[in-house]
Amino acid sequence: MQINSALGNALHGINNGMSDLRSHAADIASVKNAKGTDLSGLTAPLVEMQSAQTQVQASAAMMKTVDETLGSLLDEYA
């Protein structure tokens, strides 16, 4: 896998995860602000937020690994 491709995939994963987090946070806010709130509507957005958080963390770990690998390669060739 090329470095640019790996970094691009990691950044794409972070962006998608953050977008999902914002979307589900808005869903939670709309349930909270509704009159006669039925809190059972919070379950799905909260679970999806956990999934999005995991995606961001995994993508950040991937980016860190690529960075460390690139640093090691530069050390070897320098």
C-alpha positions in Angstrom: 0.0 0.0 0.0 1.3 3.4 -0.9 1.9 5.9 1.9 -0.4 8.6 0.3 -3.1 6.0 -0.1 -2.9 4.8 3.5 -2.9 8.4 4.9 -5.8 9.3 2.6 -7.8 6.3 3.8 -7.0 7.2 7.4 -8.0 10.8 7.0 -11.2 9.7 5.1 -12.1 7.4 8.0 -11.6 10.2 10.6 -13.7 12.6 8.5 -16.5 10.1 8.1 -16.5 9.2 11.8 -16.6 12.9 12.8 -19.4 13.5 10.4 -21.3 10.6 11.9 -20.7 11.9 15.4 -22.1 15.3 14.5 -25.1 13.8 12.9 -25.9 11.5 15.8 -25.3 14.3 18.3 -27.9 16.4 16.4 -30.3 13.4 16.6 -29.9 13.3 20.4 -30.4 17.0 20.7 -33.6 16.8 18.7 -34.9 14.0 20.9 -34.0 16.0 24.0 -35.6 19.2 22.8 -38.9 17.5 21.8 -41.9 18.0 24.0 -43.2 14.9 25.7 -39.8 13.3 25.1 -39.7 9.5 24.8 -36.1 8.8 25.8 -36.2 5.4 24.1 -35.3 7.4 20.9 -31.8 8.0 22.4 -30.6 4.4 22.2 -29.8 4.1 18.5 -28.0 7.4 18.2 -25.9 6.6 21.3 -24.9 3.2 20.0 -24.1 4.7 16.6 -21.9 7.4 18.3 -19.9 4.6 19.9 -19.4 3.1 16.5 -18.3 6.4 15.0 -15.9 6.9 17.9 -14.4 3.5 17.3 -14.0 4.4 13.6 -12.2 7.7 14.4 -9.9 6.0 17.0 -9.0 3.2 14.5 -8.4 5.6 11.7 -6.2 7.8 14.0 -4.2 4.6 15.0 -3.8 3.8 11.3 -2.5 7.3 10.7 -0.1 7.0 13.6 1.2 3.7 12.3 1.8 5.1 8.8 3.6 8.1 10.3 5.8 5.8 12.4 6.5 3.6 9.4 7.4 6.5 7.2 9.7 7.8 10.0 11.4 4.4 10.2 11.9 4.3 6.4 13.4 7.8 6.4 15.8 6.8 9.3 16.9 3.8 7.3 17.6 5.7 4.1 19.1 8.8 5.8 
